[in-house]
Amino acid sequence: MKTTCRLVRKSDLEILIESGDKVAINAMIARKEEAREEALRLAEFNKNRNIEFAETEKSRAELLGRQLTILKAAI
């Protein structure tokens, strides 16, 4: 008989949402919005200089956008 065991660790984002601490969630939203704006600026600035870096920053901005959507839904 074979069994499969899958261990799952919650992310810090999930733990924050489960805590229900609205002050901490709002602080996280503010910080992630700043980080997203910075990533978009860096992506735009580097799109002709360093394409790989610009793509990485664009991906980071997209991830931050998804996380912001999740955090805003938790409020």
C-alpha positions in Angstrom: 0.0 0.0 0.0 1.4 3.4 -1.0 0.3 6.7 0.4 1.2 10.2 -0.6 1.9 12.9 2.0 2.0 16.5 0.9 3.2 19.1 3.4 1.9 22.6 2.8 3.3 25.7 4.4 1.2 28.8 4.4 2.7 32.0 3.0 3.2 35.1 5.1 0.5 36.7 3.1 -2.0 33.9 4.0 -1.0 34.1 7.6 -1.5 37.9 7.7 -5.0 37.6 6.1 -6.0 34.9 8.6 -4.9 37.1 11.5 -7.6 39.6 10.5 -5.4 42.5 11.7 -6.8 45.3 9.5 -4.0 47.8 10.5 -1.3 45.3 9.5 -3.2 44.5 6.2 -3.6 48.2 5.4 0.1 48.7 6.1 1.0 45.8 3.8 -1.2 47.1 1.1 0.5 50.5 1.2 4.0 49.0 1.1 3.1 46.6 -1.8 1.6 49.5 -3.8 4.8 51.4 -3.4 6.8 48.4 -4.4 4.6 47.8 -7.5 5.0 51.5 -8.6 8.8 51.2 -8.2 8.9 47.9 -10.2 6.9 49.5 -13.0 9.2 52.5 -13.0 12.3 50.3 -13.2 10.8 48.1 -15.9 10.0 51.2 -18.0 13.4 52.8 -17.4 15.3 49.6 -18.3 13.2 48.3 -21.2 15.8 49.6 -23.7 18.9 49.2 -21.6 18.6 45.8 -19.9 15.7 43.8 -21.3 16.1 40.8 -18.9 16.0 43.1 -15.8 13.0 45.0 -17.2 11.1 41.7 -17.7 11.9 40.6 -14.2 10.6 43.9 -12.8 7.5 43.6 -14.9 6.9 40.1 -13.5 7.4 41.4 -10.0 4.9 44.2 -10.6 2.4 41.6 -11.9 2.9 39.5 -8.8 2.5 42.5 -6.5 -0.7 43.4 -8.3 -2.1 39.9 -7.7 -1.2 40.1 -4.0 -2.8 43.5 -3.7 -6.0 42.1 -5.1 -6.0 39.4 -2.5 -5.2 41.8 0.3 -7.9 44.3 -0.7 -10.5 41.5 -0.8 -9.5 40.5 2.7 -10.5 43.9 4.2 
